[in-house]
Amino acid sequence: KMAADTSVDILQKVLENEILQSTKVVEEHLDAEIQKLDQMDEDELERLKQRRLEALKKSQQQKQEWLSKGHGEYREIPSERDFFQEVKESKNVVCHFYRDTTFRCQIMDKHLTVLAKKHIETKFLKLNAEKSPFLCERLRIKVIPTLALIKDGKTQDYVVGFTDLGNTDDFTTETLEWRLGCADVINYSGSLMDPPFQSQKKYGTSFTKLDKKTIRGKIYDSDSDDD
């Protein structure tokens, strides 16, 4: 018992020492930064201010450019032809292939509407799968809803049904945001190693199995057995 207590004490002291050391490093770094600012002459400060202003201006211009290309809102595009044009002019695109009669598509719509406003660096679109047979075949879309995640004009990844989203109808917007972050199709600020749904209750009320088999290339809803 004594030996165990002693080793715990040693461990605690080591940890305290680590914390003190890292605090000291941070403080020294801050002191150095403050000293650097104190030693700057007016010209240097002015240059620093200019650089900050230019960076701010650049980010505003980038924001305006995104908005002019239809970022910032979740939009429906009328046809397959529009898809190619939209994808060509934006670096990051999320396209939801949906069907009117599929309930899960409405759930997806709700979350994508929120994310489109939050992540204006990415273009958020929806396209009726029944009106785009060529694209569905080319992108091998068999289950609805499916999100095609596109970077630099190339489809990099897919979110098929809700399988990656905790396998439940009541997944959070944060969970979808995390999944898009995993594909690097949005600027994600959280930790990719820590999916939001892991912190939720493991088995919610509407925990349903989602995996759908496709037969003869038909498109199926991820939430019903009949076509």
N, C-alpha and C positions, 0 to 999 in steps of 0.2 A: 504493500500500500504506500509506504513511504517513498519507495523508488518511483512509483507511478506519479505520486504528487510532485516529486522533485522534477521529473521529466516534463510534467505539465508546466511547472513554474519556469523551467528553462525555455520551453517553447514560447510561453507568454512573453518572457523577456526578449527573446529573439524577435518576435513579432512586433513588440513595442519599439524595439530598436530600428527594425525595418521601416515602420511608420514614421518614426522620428527622422530617419535618414531621408526618406522620400519627401517629407514635408520640408526638410532643410534644402533639398535640391530645388524644389518648387520656389521656395522663398528666395534662394540665391538667383534663380532665373528671373524672377520678378524684379529683384533689386537691380540686376544687370540691365533689364529692359527700361526701368525707371531712370537709371543713371544715363543710359543711352539717349533717352528723350531729353533729359536735363542738359546734356552736352550738345544737343543739336542746335545749330544756329538757325536763324529765321529762314534762310534760303532752303535749308534741308527740310524744315517743317513744312514750308510751302510746297516743296516737291512731293513730300509724302501726302499732303492734302490733295494735290493735283492727281496723284496716282489713284488715291481712293475715289475721287470724283469720276475719273475716267472709267474705273472698274464698275462703279455704280451706273454710269451712263451706258456702258457696254451691256450690263445685265438688263437694263431697261429696254435697250434696243432689241436684245435677244427675245425678251418677253413679248414685245410688240410684234416681232417677226412670227413668233409661235402663234399669237392670237390671230394674225392675218391669215395664217394657214389653217385656221379652224380648230386650233387647240383650245383647251379651257372649257369646252362643252362636249357633252356626249351626243353624237349626231348619228342619224340614220343616213346611209347612202343608198341611192335608188337602184344602182345596178353594178354588175361585175366590172364593167368598164371604168366606173368611177373608182372602184377599189384600187386599180393599178395606178391611176393618177394620184390618188390620196397617199398611197404608200410611197410613191416615188419622191414626193416632196417633203417627207418628214423622216427623221432618223429613227424615232421610236413610235410604233403604232400598236394599239391593242384593238383587234376587231372581233366583235361578238357575232357569231353565226347563230341566229335565233329562228324560232318558229312561233307564230302567233298563238297556236293552240297549246304551247308547252309552258306550264306554270312556272317551271324553274327559270325560264328566260326572264320572267318578270322580277324574280328575286335578283338575278344577275344585273338587270337594268338598274335597279335601285342602288346597288353598290357602285356600279360604274359611273353613275351620274355624280356621286359624291367624289370619286377619285379623279374624274376628269377636271373638276374645278380645283382640286388640290394639286394635281401634278400636270401643270401646263407644259412641262417639257415633253409630254407624250400626247399623241393624238388618240382619242377614244372614239371608235366607230361601231356601228351595228349594221348587219346585212342579213336580209331575209334568206335563209338557206334554200327555201323552195324556189326563189327567184334566181339562184346562182348555182345551178347544177355543175357547170364547168369548173368553177372554183372549188366547190365541195369535193369534186372528184380529184382535182389536181392536188388539193391540200389534204386529201384522204379524211375528210370530215364525215364521221359516221354517227356520232352521238350529239344530240342537241340538249343543252347549250355547249358550245365549244368556243373558247377564246383562242384566236391565232395571235401569237406574240411575235411581232416583226421588228427586226433591227436592220437598218441600212438596206431596206428592200427585200431582205431574206427572212422567211419564217423560221424562227429559232426554236420555238417551243409552243406547246399547246396546254391549255387548261381544259380538260375533258370532264364534263359533268362537275360534280362537287367532290370527287374523290380526294383531290389534293387539299381540300378546304375543310378538313375535319369530318368529311362524310356526313354532313348534316345540313338540313335546309336553313337552320338559323345561324349559319356562320357569320362572323362579324366582317365589317368593311376592312378592319385591320388585318384580318386573315387573308383576304384577297390581295390587299396591298403588299403583305409579306410575300405571297406567292409570285406577284409581278416583280417584286424586288429580287427574288431568287433568279429570275430570268434576265435581270439587269435591263428591264424595259422601262423602268421608272427610276428616279433617284430616291433610293430607300434609305432612311436615316436610322432605322432600328437595327437590331441584331438579327442577321439571317439564321444564326444558329439557334434562335429561340422563337419557334413558331407561336403566334398568339394563341392558337387553339389548344396548345398544350397546357396553358394555365387555366383553361375553362374546365368545367365539369366533364369528365371523360364521356359519360353516356347521357346525353340530353334527352328530352322527351321525344324529339323527332329524329332519333338516330336511325337512319335507314340505309340499307345497302344500295349502292348506286351502280356498281359495275354492270354495264349492259353488253350483251353479245350482239354483234351485227350479223345478219344473215343476208347473203347475196348482195352485199354492198348497200342495203337499204339504210336510210337514216332513221335512227330511233331516238325517242325521248329518253333522257337518262332517268326519268321518274315513272315510266309506265311500261308494262309488258306488252301491251297491244300497240300495233303500229297505227 
